[in-house]
Amino acid sequence: MLTEHAPAKINLALHLWRRRPDGYHDLESIFAFTEFGDTLHAVPAETLTLTLSGPTAAAAGPDADNLVLRAGRALAAAAGVEPGAAVTLEKRIPVAAGLGGGSADAAAALRLLNRLWGLNWPLDRLATLAEPLGADVPVCVYSQTRFGAGKGEALSAWPHDPAGTPVLLVNPRVAVATGPVFAGWNQRDLGPIDPALPLDRLRNDMTAAAIALQPVIADVLAALERAGEATLVRMSGSGATCLALFPDLAARDRAVAVLSQVSGSRGWWLCPTHII
């Protein structure tokens, strides 16, 4: 059995500037990845199958539509091999949460089956194959901090390495579909991401539209701010998950203690982790 980790994706910044003719949006983003995520296992088999388990498996949708299977079929077709593997996905990342769970799983499946089938393709080749699977799948193939442009697939190095930074993820247990959030964007270009600026001077341009759909997101952001000591508080992706970065583990854990009192009464999901 081979195993592959599927780290959750977070957006440290997300600037939008126009809707494209193909329906996507041109954007700029700073992608980062957390130690928290899903896990995939695979063993050789005659056909390609997927078994789901874990606390968020029920919300992941029908197995036949899962991006893991689509990724496996795409890789087998590109490599000219039979798509045989029994894959198990341990699903922990909340669904429709701005954490790229489906994209992370698809990318992990490409890495996992690349090893299982003895292809030895480099990550760059897998990332190119991943583009039709979704805008976030190529960056999830690398699962390292990257600057993304275009629809998110034009990737380059980010000059500041946040690896090891403690993170607290908070989700109010509401699902937010990406499409309606993009549709609710006010269409205002407020400027590009400037790597010379600190993260707290950058933005997530999807925040207002997400809050209009799910006002509880504003409550989560306010609670993270009130907890104190965070160097950055921001919504991730199209929401509803919000994140806070901290200068050290002790500060993060103090915030966990504060937020636990709020989340206990409101049923929010809390996940202390760190950037990898």
C-alpha contacts under 8 A as a table, 3 or more apart, distances in Angstrom:
res1	aa1	res2	aa2	distance
1	M	41	H	6.51
1	M	42	A	5.59
1	M	43	V	4.88
2	L	41	H	5.54
2	L	42	A	5.38
2	L	43	V	6.60
2	L	112	L	7.11
2	L	116	L	7.11
3	T	39	T	7.13
3	T	40	L	5.63
3	T	41	H	4.42
3	T	42	A	6.60
3	T	112	L	6.93
4	E	39	T	5.93
4	E	40	L	5.18
4	E	41	H	6.45
4	E	108	A	6.09
4	E	109	A	7.67
4	E	111	R	7.44
4	E	112	L	5.81
5	H	37	G	6.94
5	H	38	D	6.17
5	H	39	T	4.72
5	H	40	L	6.37
5	H	108	A	6.54
6	A	37	G	5.36
6	A	38	D	4.92
6	A	39	T	5.70
6	A	40	L	7.32
6	A	104	A	5.21
6	A	105	D	5.58
6	A	107	A	7.50
6	A	108	A	5.33
7	P	33	F	5.84
7	P	34	T	5.56
7	P	35	E	5.98
7	P	36	F	5.84
7	P	37	G	4.23
7	P	38	D	6.45
7	P	104	A	6.37
7	P	140	C	7.95
7	P	143	S	6.74
8	A	33	F	5.63
8	A	34	T	5.53
8	A	35	E	7.48
8	A	36	F	6.10
8	A	37	G	4.79
8	A	38	D	7.50
8	A	93	I	6.79
8	A	99	L	5.46
8	A	100	G	6.28
8	A	101	G	6.16
8	A	104	A	6.49
9	K	31	F	6.78
9	K	32	A	5.90
9	K	33	F	4.68
9	K	34	T	6.68
9	K	98	G	7.89
9	K	99	L	4.81
9	K	100	G	5.33
9	K	101	G	7.40
9	K	104	A	7.19
9	K	140	C	7.23
9	K	143	S	7.71
10	I	31	F	5.94
10	I	32	A	5.32
10	I	33	F	5.92
10	I	34	T	7.54
10	I	98	G	7.27
10	I	99	L	5.56
10	I	100	G	7.61
10	I	236	S	5.48
10	I	237	G	6.88
11	N	14	L	6.38
11	N	29	S	6.57
11	N	30	I	5.68
11	N	31	F	4.87
11	N	32	A	6.28
11	N	235	M	7.86
11	N	236	S	4.98
11	N	237	G	5.66
12	L	29	S	7.35
12	L	30	I	5.35
12	L	31	F	6.30
12	L	32	A	6.92
12	L	199	L	7.15
12	L	204	N	7.99
12	L	234	R	7.30
12	L	236	S	7.07
13	A	28	E	7.94
13	A	29	S	5.34
13	A	30	I	5.29
13	A	31	F	7.69
13	A	193	I	7.84
13	A	199	L	7.27
13	A	202	L	6.06
13	A	203	R	5.31
13	A	204	N	5.32
14	L	27	L	7.08
14	L	28	E	5.83
14	L	29	S	4.38
14	L	30	I	6.76
14	L	203	R	6.04
14	L	204	N	4.43
14	L	205	D	6.10
14	L	206	M	7.62
14	L	237	G	7.13
15	H	27	L	5.57
15	H	28	E	5.15
15	H	29	S	6.26
15	H	189	D	7.98
15	H	190	L	7.73
15	H	191	G	7.50
15	H	192	P	6.55
15	H	193	I	6.87
15	H	203	R	6.42
15	H	204	N	5.93
15	H	205	D	5.41
16	L	25	H	7.02
16	L	26	D	6.30
16	L	27	L	4.41
16	L	28	E	6.54
16	L	189	D	6.46
16	L	205	D	6.12
16	L	206	M	7.95
17	W	25	H	7.42
17	W	26	D	5.97
17	W	27	L	5.90
17	W	187	Q	7.10
17	W	188	R	6.80
17	W	189	D	4.58
17	W	190	L	7.52
17	W	191	G	7.70
18	R	25	H	5.66
18	R	26	D	5.45
18	R	27	L	7.45
18	R	187	Q	6.77
18	R	189	D	7.33
19	R	23	G	6.56
19	R	24	Y	6.10
19	R	25	H	4.28
19	R	26	D	6.24
20	R	23	G	5.45
20	R	24	Y	5.38
20	R	25	H	5.28
20	R	26	D	6.48
21	P	24	Y	7.39
24	Y	151	K	6.36
25	H	150	G	7.72
25	H	151	K	5.79
26	D	149	A	7.08
26	D	150	G	4.92
26	D	151	K	5.00
26	D	152	G	7.81
27	L	148	G	7.80
27	L	149	A	5.62
27	L	150	G	5.76
27	L	151	K	5.82
27	L	152	G	6.75
28	E	147	F	7.29
28	E	148	G	5.53
28	E	149	A	4.55
28	E	150	G	7.03
28	E	151	K	7.91
28	E	152	G	6.93
28	E	192	P	7.01
28	E	193	I	6.66
29	S	147	F	5.83
29	S	148	G	5.10
29	S	149	A	6.63
29	S	152	G	7.12
29	S	193	I	7.58
30	I	145	T	7.12
30	I	146	R	5.96
30	I	147	F	4.72
30	I	148	G	6.31
30	I	158	W	7.57
31	F	139	V	7.66
31	F	144	Q	7.73
31	F	145	T	5.39
31	F	146	R	5.30
31	F	147	F	6.24
31	F	148	G	7.09
32	A	143	S	7.36
32	A	144	Q	6.08
32	A	145	T	4.31
32	A	146	R	6.73
32	A	275	I	6.80
32	A	276	I	7.80
33	F	143	S	5.90
33	F	144	Q	6.13
33	F	145	T	6.62
33	F	275	I	5.56
33	F	276	I	5.89
34	T	37	G	7.09
34	T	273	T	6.56
34	T	274	H	5.43
34	T	275	I	4.35
34	T	276	I	5.41
35	E	273	T	6.09
35	E	274	H	5.79
35	E	275	I	6.23
35	E	276	I	5.87
36	F	271	C	7.97
36	F	273	T	6.08
36	F	274	H	7.71
37	G	92	R	6.32
37	G	93	I	5.81
37	G	101	G	7.89
38	D	89	L	7.23
38	D	90	E	5.70
38	D	91	K	5.17
38	D	92	R	5.35
38	D	93	I	6.19
38	D	101	G	7.77
38	D	105	D	7.10
39	T	89	L	5.92
39	T	90	E	5.11
39	T	91	K	6.97
40	L	87	V	6.83
40	L	88	T	5.61
40	L	89	L	4.60
40	L	90	E	6.22
40	L	105	D	7.63
40	L	108	A	7.19
40	L	109	A	7.16
40	L	112	L	7.77
41	H	87	V	5.59
41	H	88	T	5.10
41	H	89	L	6.61
41	H	112	L	7.86
42	A	85	A	6.20
42	A	86	A	5.45
42	A	87	V	4.37
42	A	88	T	6.32
42	A	112	L	7.38
42	A	113	L	7.67
42	A	116	L	7.56
43	V	85	A	5.69
43	V	86	A	5.42
43	V	87	V	6.80
43	V	116	L	7.55
44	P	84	G	6.31
44	P	85	A	4.63
44	P	86	A	6.29
44	P	116	L	7.32
45	A	48	L	7.04
45	A	84	G	4.97
45	A	85	A	4.46
45	A	86	A	5.64
46	E	83	P	7.82
46	E	84	G	4.79
46	E	85	A	6.71
47	T	82	E	7.87
47	T	83	P	6.05
47	T	84	G	4.10
47	T	85	A	5.93
47	T	86	A	7.34
48	L	69	L	7.32
48	L	72	G	7.62
48	L	83	P	5.48
48	L	84	G	4.56
48	L	85	A	4.69
48	L	86	A	5.84
48	L	87	V	7.46
49	T	69	L	7.41
49	T	84	G	7.88
49	T	85	A	6.38
49	T	86	A	4.94
49	T	87	V	5.94
50	L	63	D	6.64
50	L	68	V	7.83
50	L	69	L	7.05
50	L	86	A	6.15
50	L	87	V	4.78
50	L	88	T	5.64
50	L	89	L	7.20
51	T	63	D	7.61
51	T	86	A	7.85
51	T	87	V	6.29
51	T	88	T	4.68
51	T	89	L	6.19
52	L	57	A	5.77
52	L	63	D	7.78
52	L	88	T	5.91
52	L	89	L	4.98
52	L	90	E	6.18
52	L	91	K	6.95
53	S	56	T	7.82
53	S	57	A	5.37
53	S	88	T	7.48
53	S	89	L	6.18
53	S	90	E	4.87
53	S	91	K	5.98
54	G	57	A	5.38
54	G	89	L	7.93
54	G	90	E	4.90
54	G	91	K	4.68
54	G	92	R	5.90
55	P	58	A	7.61
55	P	91	K	6.33
55	P	92	R	5.68
56	T	59	A	5.67
56	T	60	A	6.77
56	T	91	K	5.40
56	T	92	R	5.41
56	T	93	I	6.71
56	T	94	P	6.01
56	T	95	V	7.12
57	A	60	A	5.25
57	A	61	G	7.99
57	A	90	E	7.44
57	A	91	K	5.22
57	A	92	R	7.49
58	A	61	G	6.93
59	A	95	V	6.36
60	A	66	N	7.59
60	A	95	V	6.37
61	G	65	D	6.99
61	G	66	N	6.87
62	P	65	D	5.53
62	P	66	N	6.56
63	D	66	N	5.17
63	D	69	L	7.95
64	A	69	L	7.14
65	D	69	L	7.47
65	D	70	R	7.53
66	N	69	L	5.73
66	N	70	R	6.69
66	N	102	G	7.77
67	L	70	R	4.88
67	L	71	A	5.92
67	L	102	G	6.28
67	L	103	S	7.29
67	L	105	D	7.20
67	L	106	A	5.27
67	L	133	L	7.40
68	V	71	A	5.15
68	V	72	G	6.21
68	V	102	G	7.83
68	V	105	D	6.05
68	V	106	A	4.52
68	V	107	A	7.96
68	V	109	A	5.74
69	L	72	G	4.99
69	L	73	R	6.13
69	L	106	A	7.86
70	R	73	R	5.23
70	R	74	A	6.13
70	R	106	A	7.74
70	R	133	L	7.66
71	A	74	A	5.10
71	A	75	L	6.17
71	A	106	A	5.58
71	A	107	A	7.54
71	A	109	A	6.60
71	A	110	L	6.18
71	A	130	A	7.39
71	A	133	L	7.14
72	G	75	L	5.21
72	G	76	A	6.17
72	G	83	P	6.76
72	G	109	A	6.58
72	G	110	L	6.44
72	G	113	L	6.97
73	R	76	A	5.14
73	R	77	A	6.08
73	R	83	P	6.10
74	A	77	A	5.21
74	A	78	A	6.14
74	A	129	L	7.58
75	L	78	A	5.15
75	L	79	A	6.02
75	L	110	L	6.84
75	L	114	N	7.84
75	L	129	L	7.39
76	A	79	A	5.16
76	A	80	G	5.75
76	A	81	V	5.01
76	A	82	E	6.05
76	A	83	P	5.24
77	A	80	G	5.12
77	A	81	V	6.56
77	A	82	E	7.85
77	A	83	P	7.91
79	A	119	L	7.71
85	A	113	L	7.85
93	I	99	L	7.25
93	I	101	G	5.66
94	P	97	A	5.74
94	P	99	L	7.58
94	P	101	G	7.07
95	V	101	G	6.49
95	V	102	G	7.77
95	V	175	A	6.84
96	A	99	L	7.71
96	A	100	G	7.93
96	A	101	G	7.86
96	A	175	A	5.08
96	A	176	V	5.40
96	A	177	A	5.82
96	A	178	T	7.55
96	A	239	G	7.71
96	A	240	A	7.77
97	A	100	G	7.49
97	A	101	G	7.99
97	A	171	N	7.37
97	A	174	V	7.82
97	A	175	A	5.98
97	A	176	V	6.28
97	A	238	S	7.40
97	A	239	G	5.34
97	A	240	A	5.11
97	A	241	T	5.37
98	G	176	V	7.92
98	G	236	S	5.32
98	G	237	G	4.42
98	G	238	S	5.13
98	G	239	G	4.59
98	G	240	A	6.21
98	G	241	T	5.90
99	L	236	S	6.75
99	L	237	G	6.85
99	L	241	T	7.19
100	G	103	S	5.17
100	G	104	A	5.83
100	G	136	D	6.94
101	G	104	A	5.08
101	G	105	D	6.16
102	G	105	D	5.13
102	G	106	A	6.20
103	S	106	A	5.12
103	S	107	A	6.13
103	S	133	L	7.94
103	S	134	G	6.91
103	S	136	D	5.91
103	S	137	V	4.68
103	S	140	C	6.56
104	A	107	A	5.17
104	A	108	A	6.07
104	A	137	V	6.54
104	A	140	C	5.30
104	A	141	V	7.46
105	D	108	A	5.04
105	D	109	A	6.06
106	A	109	A	5.03
106	A	110	L	6.40
106	A	133	L	7.95
106	A	137	V	6.81
107	A	110	L	5.14
107	A	111	R	6.46
107	A	130	A	7.24
107	A	137	V	5.77
107	A	138	P	7.19
107	A	140	C	5.61
107	A	141	V	4.66
108	A	111	R	5.09
108	A	112	L	5.95
108	A	140	C	7.77
108	A	141	V	6.69
109	A	112	L	4.97
109	A	113	L	5.89
110	L	113	L	5.44
110	L	114	N	5.84
110	L	126	L	6.77
110	L	141	V	7.65
111	R	114	N	5.12
111	R	115	R	6.52
111	R	123	L	7.86
111	R	126	L	7.63
111	R	141	V	7.27
112	L	115	R	5.35
112	L	116	L	6.22
113	L	116	L	4.70
113	L	117	W	5.75
114	N	117	W	5.56
114	N	118	G	6.16
114	N	119	L	5.26
114	N	120	N	6.10
114	N	121	W	6.63
115	R	118	G	5.06
115	R	119	L	6.37
115	R	120	N	6.33
116	L	119	L	7.90
121	W	125	R	6.29
121	W	126	L	6.79
122	P	125	R	5.50
122	P	126	L	6.60
123	L	126	L	4.98
123	L	127	A	6.00
123	L	141	V	6.74
123	L	142	Y	6.74
124	D	127	A	5.09
124	D	128	T	6.36
125	R	128	T	5.23
125	R	129	L	6.38
126	L	129	L	5.05
126	L	130	A	6.11
126	L	138	P	7.76
126	L	141	V	7.05
127	A	130	A	4.89
127	A	131	E	6.63
127	A	137	V	7.42
127	A	138	P	4.43
127	A	139	V	7.25
127	A	141	V	5.82
127	A	142	Y	7.73
128	T	131	E	5.63
128	T	138	P	6.86
129	L	132	P	7.14
130	A	133	L	5.40
130	A	134	G	7.21
130	A	137	V	5.76
130	A	138	P	5.37
130	A	141	V	7.85
131	E	134	G	5.88
131	E	135	A	6.38
131	E	137	V	6.55
131	E	138	P	5.86
131	E	153	E	6.97
132	P	135	A	7.67
133	L	137	V	6.52
134	G	137	V	5.42
134	G	138	P	7.88
135	A	138	P	7.04
135	A	151	K	6.08
135	A	152	G	5.66
135	A	153	E	6.02
136	D	139	V	5.77
136	D	140	C	6.34
136	D	152	G	6.31
136	D	153	E	6.96
137	V	140	C	4.98
137	V	141	V	6.31
138	P	141	V	5.19
138	P	142	Y	7.20
138	P	153	E	6.07
139	V	142	Y	5.48
139	V	143	S	6.23
139	V	144	Q	7.60
139	V	146	R	7.26
139	V	148	G	7.98
139	V	152	G	7.79
139	V	153	E	6.84
139	V	155	L	7.16
140	C	143	S	4.62
140	C	144	Q	7.69
144	Q	276	I	7.11
145	T	157	A	7.45
145	T	158	W	6.70
145	T	161	D	7.22
145	T	162	P	7.70
146	R	155	L	6.27
146	R	156	S	5.79
146	R	157	A	5.18
146	R	158	W	5.30
147	F	155	L	5.65
147	F	156	S	5.26
147	F	157	A	5.92
147	F	158	W	5.33
148	G	151	K	7.84
148	G	152	G	4.74
148	G	153	E	6.22
148	G	154	A	5.44
148	G	155	L	4.59
148	G	156	S	6.56
149	A	152	G	4.89
149	A	153	E	6.49
149	A	154	A	4.97
149	A	155	L	6.48
150	G	153	E	6.25
150	G	154	A	5.66
151	K	154	A	7.42
152	G	155	L	7.12
158	W	161	D	7.15
158	W	195	P	7.93
159	P	195	P	7.38
162	P	165	T	5.70
162	P	275	I	6.60
162	P	276	I	7.85
163	A	274	H	7.67
163	A	275	I	5.00
163	A	276	I	4.78
164	G	274	H	5.70
164	G	275	I	5.18
164	G	276	I	5.87
165	T	245	L	6.73
165	T	246	F	6.74
165	T	247	P	7.00
165	T	248	D	7.19
165	T	274	H	5.40
165	T	275	I	5.36
166	P	245	L	5.88
166	P	246	F	5.45
166	P	247	P	7.06
166	P	248	D	6.16
166	P	249	L	5.85
166	P	252	R	6.46
166	P	272	P	7.58
166	P	273	T	6.07
166	P	274	H	4.24
166	P	275	I	6.57
167	V	243	L	6.69
167	V	244	A	5.63
167	V	245	L	4.72
167	V	246	F	6.34
167	V	252	R	6.91
167	V	272	P	5.92
167	V	273	T	5.21
167	V	274	H	4.89
167	V	275	I	6.88
168	L	243	L	5.63
168	L	244	A	5.27
168	L	245	L	6.70
168	L	252	R	6.73
168	L	256	V	7.37
168	L	270	L	7.09
168	L	271	C	5.76
168	L	272	P	4.49
168	L	273	T	6.17
168	L	274	H	7.85
169	L	241	T	6.60
169	L	242	C	5.83
169	L	243	L	4.62
169	L	244	A	6.72
169	L	269	W	7.99
169	L	270	L	5.76
169	L	271	C	5.00
169	L	272	P	6.28
169	L	273	T	7.65
170	V	220	V	7.11
170	V	241	T	5.56
170	V	242	C	5.35
170	V	243	L	6.33
170	V	268	W	6.80
170	V	269	W	5.57
170	V	270	L	4.68
170	V	271	C	6.46
171	N	174	V	7.35
171	N	220	V	7.62
171	N	240	A	5.98
171	N	241	T	4.34
171	N	242	C	6.37
171	N	268	W	5.75
171	N	269	W	5.03
171	N	270	L	6.67
172	P	216	V	6.99
172	P	217	I	7.18
172	P	220	V	7.14
172	P	240	A	7.02
172	P	241	T	7.28
172	P	266	R	7.78
172	P	267	G	6.96
172	P	268	W	4.35
172	P	269	W	6.12
173	R	240	A	7.92
173	R	267	G	7.34
173	R	268	W	5.89
173	R	269	W	6.44
174	V	214	Q	7.70
174	V	240	A	6.66
175	A	240	A	6.65
176	V	181	V	7.76
176	V	210	A	7.41
176	V	213	L	7.86
176	V	214	Q	7.65
176	V	238	S	7.06
176	V	239	G	6.11
176	V	240	A	5.96
177	A	180	P	6.17
177	A	181	V	6.93
177	A	238	S	7.58
178	T	181	V	5.32
178	T	182	F	6.33
178	T	238	S	5.65
179	G	182	F	5.29
179	G	183	A	6.18
180	P	183	A	4.87
180	P	184	G	6.13
181	V	184	G	5.07
181	V	185	W	6.49
181	V	206	M	6.56
181	V	209	A	5.36
181	V	210	A	5.44
181	V	213	L	7.65
181	V	238	S	6.35
182	F	185	W	5.30
182	F	206	M	6.94
182	F	209	A	7.50
182	F	238	S	7.90
184	G	209	A	5.01
184	G	210	A	7.85
185	W	188	R	7.92
185	W	205	D	7.51
185	W	206	M	6.28
185	W	208	A	7.58
185	W	209	A	5.55
186	N	209	A	7.87
193	I	202	L	6.73
194	D	197	L	5.63
194	D	202	L	7.94
195	P	198	P	7.58
197	L	201	R	6.22
197	L	202	L	7.31
198	P	201	R	5.56
198	P	202	L	7.17
199	L	202	L	5.29
199	L	232	L	7.01
200	D	203	R	7.51
200	D	231	T	7.46
200	D	232	L	5.70
200	D	233	V	7.83
203	R	234	R	7.89
204	N	207	T	5.83
204	N	234	R	7.15
204	N	235	M	6.80
204	N	236	S	7.60
204	N	237	G	7.53
205	D	208	A	7.21
206	M	209	A	5.57
206	M	210	A	6.18
206	M	237	G	7.34
206	M	238	S	5.89
207	T	210	A	5.17
207	T	211	I	6.14
207	T	235	M	6.47
207	T	238	S	7.13
207	T	239	G	7.51
208	A	211	I	5.13
208	A	212	A	6.21
209	A	212	A	5.09
209	A	213	L	6.60
210	A	213	L	5.21
210	A	214	Q	6.04
210	A	215	P	7.72
210	A	217	I	7.51
210	A	238	S	6.44
210	A	239	G	6.38
210	A	240	A	7.29
211	I	214	Q	4.82
211	I	215	P	4.51
211	I	216	V	7.04
211	I	217	I	5.62
211	I	218	A	6.19
212	A	215	P	5.83
214	Q	217	I	6.07
214	Q	240	A	7.76
215	P	218	A	5.71
215	P	219	D	7.25
216	V	219	D	4.97
216	V	220	V	6.48
217	I	220	V	5.09
217	I	221	L	6.34
217	I	239	G	7.65
217	I	240	A	6.04
217	I	241	T	7.79
217	I	242	C	7.60
218	A	221	L	5.16
218	A	222	A	6.12
219	D	222	A	5.12
219	D	223	A	6.08
220	V	223	A	5.09
220	V	224	L	6.25
220	V	242	C	6.92
221	L	224	L	5.22
221	L	225	E	6.30
221	L	233	V	6.73
221	L	234	R	6.92
221	L	235	M	7.38
221	L	242	C	6.56
222	A	225	E	5.07
222	A	226	R	6.16
223	A	226	R	5.06
223	A	227	A	6.18
223	A	259	L	7.11
224	L	227	A	5.16
224	L	228	G	7.12
224	L	230	A	7.78
224	L	233	V	6.73
224	L	244	A	6.76
224	L	255	A	7.64
224	L	259	L	7.39
225	E	228	G	5.70
225	E	230	A	7.15
225	E	233	V	6.68
227	A	230	A	7.87
227	A	255	A	5.31
227	A	258	V	6.08
227	A	259	L	6.94
228	G	255	A	6.96
229	E	246	F	6.59
229	E	247	P	7.73
229	E	251	A	6.29
229	E	252	R	7.93
229	E	255	A	7.86
230	A	233	V	6.68
230	A	244	A	5.88
230	A	245	L	5.47
230	A	246	F	4.73
230	A	247	P	7.23
230	A	251	A	7.73
230	A	252	R	7.69
231	T	244	A	7.26
231	T	245	L	5.53
231	T	246	F	5.51
231	T	247	P	6.81
232	L	243	L	7.86
232	L	244	A	5.42
232	L	245	L	5.19
232	L	246	F	7.39
233	V	242	C	7.32
233	V	243	L	5.74
233	V	244	A	4.44
233	V	245	L	6.75
234	R	242	C	5.66
234	R	243	L	5.48
234	R	244	A	6.58
235	M	238	S	7.53
235	M	239	G	5.94
235	M	240	A	7.01
235	M	241	T	6.09
235	M	242	C	4.08
235	M	243	L	6.07
236	S	239	G	5.56
236	S	240	A	7.35
236	S	241	T	5.84
236	S	242	C	5.51
236	S	243	L	6.63
239	G	242	C	6.89
245	L	252	R	7.72
246	F	249	L	7.24
246	F	251	A	6.19
246	F	252	R	5.63
247	P	251	A	6.78
247	P	252	R	7.85
248	D	251	A	5.55
248	D	252	R	6.52
249	L	252	R	5.06
249	L	253	D	6.05
250	A	253	D	5.12
250	A	254	R	6.21
251	A	254	R	5.16
251	A	255	A	6.40
252	R	255	A	5.10
252	R	256	V	6.26
252	R	272	P	7.52
253	D	256	V	4.84
253	D	257	A	6.30
253	D	272	P	7.72
254	R	257	A	5.15
254	R	258	V	6.45
255	A	258	V	5.03
255	A	259	L	6.01
256	V	259	L	5.13
256	V	260	S	5.81
256	V	270	L	7.75
256	V	272	P	7.28
257	A	260	S	5.22
257	A	261	Q	6.97
258	V	261	Q	5.77
258	V	262	V	7.22
259	L	262	V	5.11
259	L	263	S	5.95
260	S	263	S	5.00
260	S	264	G	5.76
260	S	270	L	7.65
261	Q	264	G	5.37
261	Q	265	S	6.95
262	V	265	S	5.69
262	V	266	R	6.38
262	V	268	W	7.93
263	S	266	R	4.97
263	S	267	G	5.18
263	S	268	W	4.52
263	S	269	W	6.97
263	S	270	L	7.58
264	G	267	G	5.50
264	G	268	W	7.00
